[in-house]
Amino acid sequence: MFEDDEKIIDFKPKYPHTLPQDWKDIDNPTVYEISATLETLKKMYANQVKDLNEGRVETEIGEENLRNIATNYQSIKSILFEPR
């Protein structure tokens, strides 16, 4: 069926920078808004790690920021699995 993998295009949506305060209805975000927010948080986490590794942020502050981003990520991700 998929013998010629060269013709398969990887789909990686490019979401805009989105945080919960950007959602149209904060109490009932769309799947798109949740996905965009999760992608934003992943980018923020990666940028924070980079800043820590390059010494642009104090270790204690950087690690606290990483914990906050990770906590927010888990909280937002759990919305996808809430019964509606």
CYANA upper distance limits for C-alpha pairs under 8 A (distance plus 0.5 A):
  4 ASP  CA      8 ILE  CA      8.23
 15 TYR  CA     36 ALA  CA      5.62
 15 TYR  CA     39 GLU  CA      7.58
 15 TYR  CA     40 THR  CA      8.32
 16 PRO  CA     36 ALA  CA      7.07
 16 PRO  CA     40 THR  CA      8.22
 17 HIS  CA     36 ALA  CA      7.58
 17 HIS  CA     37 THR  CA      7.74
 17 HIS  CA     40 THR  CA      6.03
 18 THR  CA     22 ASP  CA      6.47
 18 THR  CA     23 TRP  CA      8.24
 18 THR  CA     33 GLU  CA      7.72
 18 THR  CA     36 ALA  CA      6.28
 18 THR  CA     37 THR  CA      5.40
 18 THR  CA     40 THR  CA      6.58
 19 LEU  CA     23 TRP  CA      7.66
 19 LEU  CA     36 ALA  CA      8.46
 19 LEU  CA     37 THR  CA      5.67
 19 LEU  CA     40 THR  CA      7.72
 20 PRO  CA     26 ILE  CA      7.22
 20 PRO  CA     37 THR  CA      7.45
 21 GLN  CA     26 ILE  CA      7.52
 23 TRP  CA     29 PRO  CA      6.66
 23 TRP  CA     33 GLU  CA      6.90
 24 LYS  CA     29 PRO  CA      7.57
 25 ASP  CA     29 PRO  CA      6.24
 29 PRO  CA     33 GLU  CA      6.49
 29 PRO  CA     34 ILE  CA      7.03
 30 THR  CA     34 ILE  CA      6.81
 31 VAL  CA     35 SER  CA      6.55
 31 VAL  CA     80 LEU  CA      7.86
 32 TYR  CA     36 ALA  CA      6.51
 33 GLU  CA     37 THR  CA      6.56
 34 ILE  CA     38 LEU  CA      6.67
 34 ILE  CA     76 ILE  CA      7.32
 34 ILE  CA     77 LYS  CA      7.96
 34 ILE  CA     79 ILE  CA      8.47
 34 ILE  CA     80 LEU  CA      8.17
 35 SER  CA     39 GLU  CA      6.74
 36 ALA  CA     40 THR  CA      6.67
 37 THR  CA     41 LEU  CA      6.67
 37 THR  CA     76 ILE  CA      8.30
 38 LEU  CA     42 LYS  CA      6.72
 38 LEU  CA     73 TYR  CA      6.65
 38 LEU  CA     76 ILE  CA      7.60
 38 LEU  CA     77 LYS  CA      7.64
 39 GLU  CA     43 LYS  CA      6.79
 40 THR  CA     44 MET  CA      6.66
 41 LEU  CA     45 TYR  CA      6.56
 41 LEU  CA     69 ILE  CA      6.91
 41 LEU  CA     70 ALA  CA      8.45
 41 LEU  CA     72 ASN  CA      8.36
 41 LEU  CA     73 TYR  CA      6.80
 42 LYS  CA     46 ALA  CA      6.71
 42 LYS  CA     73 TYR  CA      8.38
 43 LYS  CA     47 ASN  CA      6.58
 44 MET  CA     48 GLN  CA      6.59
 44 MET  CA     69 ILE  CA      7.96
 45 TYR  CA     49 VAL  CA      6.73
 45 TYR  CA     66 LEU  CA      6.70
 45 TYR  CA     69 ILE  CA      6.86
 45 TYR  CA     70 ALA  CA      8.08
 46 ALA  CA     50 LYS  CA      6.71
 47 ASN  CA     51 ASP  CA      6.64
 48 GLN  CA     52 LEU  CA      6.63
 48 GLN  CA     62 GLY  CA      7.20
 48 GLN  CA     65 ASN  CA      8.00
 48 GLN  CA     66 LEU  CA      7.33
 49 VAL  CA     53 ASN  CA      6.62
 49 VAL  CA     62 GLY  CA      8.23
 49 VAL  CA     66 LEU  CA      8.16
 50 LYS  CA     54 GLU  CA      6.64
 51 ASP  CA     55 GLY  CA      6.59
 51 ASP  CA     56 ARG  CA      5.59
 51 ASP  CA     57 VAL  CA      6.47
 51 ASP  CA     62 GLY  CA      8.45
 52 LEU  CA     56 ARG  CA      6.57
 52 LEU  CA     57 VAL  CA      5.92
 52 LEU  CA     58 GLU  CA      7.61
 52 LEU  CA     59 THR  CA      6.98
 52 LEU  CA     62 GLY  CA      6.57
 55 GLY  CA     59 THR  CA      8.45
 57 VAL  CA     61 ILE  CA      7.33
 57 VAL  CA     62 GLY  CA      6.29
 58 GLU  CA     62 GLY  CA      6.42
 59 THR  CA     63 GLU  CA      6.47
 60 GLU  CA     64 GLU  CA      6.75
 61 ILE  CA     65 ASN  CA      6.67
 62 GLY  CA     66 LEU  CA      6.71
 63 GLU  CA     67 ARG  CA      6.75
 64 GLU  CA     68 ASN  CA      6.74
 65 ASN  CA     69 ILE  CA      6.64
 66 LEU  CA     70 ALA  CA      6.55
 67 ARG  CA     71 THR  CA      6.54
 68 ASN  CA     72 ASN  CA      6.61
 69 ILE  CA     73 TYR  CA      6.57
 70 ALA  CA     74 GLN  CA      6.77
 71 THR  CA     75 SER  CA      6.69
 72 ASN  CA     76 ILE  CA      6.57
 73 TYR  CA     77 LYS  CA      6.50
 74 GLN  CA     78 SER  CA      6.60
 75 SER  CA     79 ILE  CA      7.39
 76 ILE  CA     80 LEU  CA      8.05
 77 LYS  CA     81 PHE  CA      8.05
 78 SER  CA     82 GLU  CA      7.04
